[in-house]
């Protein structure tokens, strides 16, 4: 019987190693679905008034409010993902011009986002940034104030940019903090007893969130 030489043994070991390579995880190439959620305060900038009770000037001043978001996405690699996001942003209206109505302005976004992450091996902190665009259901509610009562919604264009930092709890879960700048185009509404349409300017909202992410 022929005894294998040292060279033959090395060749067999190299071949076995090459055959095993496809089963090993490739750094930076992890893919799969994930779920992302966030909740926190919503700081809205003043909104211009285009038409309200015969006036075409003035400002809408909004109190700090709250928001929550939910998104489902897919990681193409460890660094790149796309997702669909929705949620809710709500702010009480403090003043419209010189009036103080019992009114509320809210947004329901429907966005497609591209997400970039720096998810390195053996490093628990994961910085990320994203940008997205889509639609916004802008909802105006007023409760028997200024002779108006009721609510209406208008769908407008919206976009957002965001950035944040996650901490990897384990291989599938992470949590952290994030910031979003949210923009929604100018809406208009028909509310009961209004003489004409109510038109506001664009909405700009700053969102700070506690974020949770889970991979599947």
N, C-alpha and C positions, 0 to 999 in steps of 0.2 A: 504494500500500500504506500502511495506517495504521501509524504508528510508535507503539509503546507509550509511554504517559506514565509519569512517575515514580510516580504513584499506583498505576497498574496493576502496575508492576514490584514495588512494595512489597507489594501484595495477593497476588501470585503467590508471593512469597518467604514471606509469613506462612502461606499455605495449605500450601506445601511443608513448612514447619516443623511445622505441626499434624499433618500426615499422618505425619511421622517420629516423633512423640512416643511412640506405642505400642511402638515397637521399642527405646526407650531403657530401661535398667534403672532402676527406681524405687527411690530410697534407702529402706531400711527395709522393703522388700517382697520381698526375696530368699527363695525357697523351694526345697526339695529335700531329698533324703535325706542322712543322715550316719551315720558310725560313730564310736563313742567307746570308749576303753579306758583303764583305770587299774590301777596296781599299787603296793603299798606296805605299811607296817606296820599291824597291827590291835591296838589296845590295848583289851582287854576289861575291863569292871568286874566285881567279884565277883558271883557268881550265888547266889541263895538255894537252899537244899535243902528241898523239900517232902516227899520220901520217898526214903530211901536206906538199905538194909540195916536196916530197922526204925526208923530215926531220921527225925524230921520237923523237924529244926533243923540249923543249921550253914550254912557258906558254901563255895562252890566258888571257889577262887582260881586264876586263869588266868595263864599266862605270856604276854608279848607274842608275837603271832603275825604272820601275813601275810595279804594278801588280793589278789585281782585281780577286775576287773569288765569286762564287755563290754556295750555297749548299741548298739542301732540305732534311729534316730529320724527324724523329719521336721520340718523347719523350715517353719512356716506363713508366718512373716515372719522378718526378720532378728533379731527380738527374742523370738519365742515358738516353742517346739518341744515335741513330745511324743515319748517314747521308751519302749522296753521294755528292761529291764536284767536280767542275770543275772551270776553270778560264783561266787566261793568265798571264805569267811572261815574261817580255821583257827587255833585256839589250843590249845596243850598244857595239860592240867590239872596244876597244881602240887600242889594239895591239895584233898581233899574232907573237910571237918571237920578232924580231926587225922591223917587218913591221907594217904599220898602214893602214889596208884596210878599205873600206867602207862596213862594214859587221855587222850583227845583229844575236844574239842568243836568241831564245825564247822557252818557254815551255807551253804546254797545258796539265794540269794534269787531270787525271780521278781517283779519290780516294774514298775509303770507309773508313769512320772515326767512331771511338767510342768516345763519348763526355761525360765527367763527369762535373757536375755543382753543386755548393752549392747554391741552391735557397731556402732560408729560408723565412718563413712567417714574415711579418712586417720588412723586411730588403731589402732595394733597391739595394744594391750592390751584384752582382752575379759573383764570380770568377769561372773560368772554365779551363779545360785542355782537350786536345784531342790527339789522335794518329791515323794515318791512313796509308794505303798502296794501291798501284794500279799501274797504268801505266802513262807514260809521253810521249807525242809527242814532241820530241826535234826538233826544226826547225832551220836550218842554212841558212842565206841569205847573199849573197855577190853581190855587184853591180859593175861589170866590174872593179875589182881590182885584182892585182897580176896575171893577165891573166885568171881570173875566173869570171863567171857571171851566176847567177841563184840561185836556192834554192832547198832544199830537206828536208825531215822529216824522223825521225826514232823513233819507239816506243820502250821505255825501261822501266825497273822497276823503281818505285819511292815510296818514303815514306815521311811522315812529322810528326812533333810533334808541338804542339802549346799550348799557355796559354794566358789568358787575363782576363779582368775585364769589366763587363757590368753594366750599370745603368738602372734600371727598370723605364721607362717613365710612363707606366701604366701597366695594367694586360696583355696586348698582345705585347707591343713593348718595346725594350730595345736597348741601344747603348753604345759603349765603345771603348776600345783599345785592340789590340791583337798582339801577336808575333808568327811567325812560322819559324821553321827551315825546309827547303825543300831540299830533296836529290833526284837526278835523276842519274841513272846509265850511263855508258859511251856509247855515240851514235856514229854512223858513217853515212856518206852521200856520194852520188854521185852527183857532181855538174858539170855543163857544162864546158868543156875544162880542167877538172882536169885529171892528168895523172893516178891517182888511187883514191881509196876512201879516204875521209877525216875522220879522227878519232880523237875525243877529249876524255879527261878523264871525270870523274864524275863531276856533277855540284852540288854545295852547295850554297844555296841562303838564305839570312836572310830577312824575310818579316815583315814589320811593317804596321798595318792596322787600319783604322777607321772602326769599325764593327757595323752593324745594324742587329737586330734579330726581327722577327715577328712570333708570334704563331697564329695558326688557330683553 
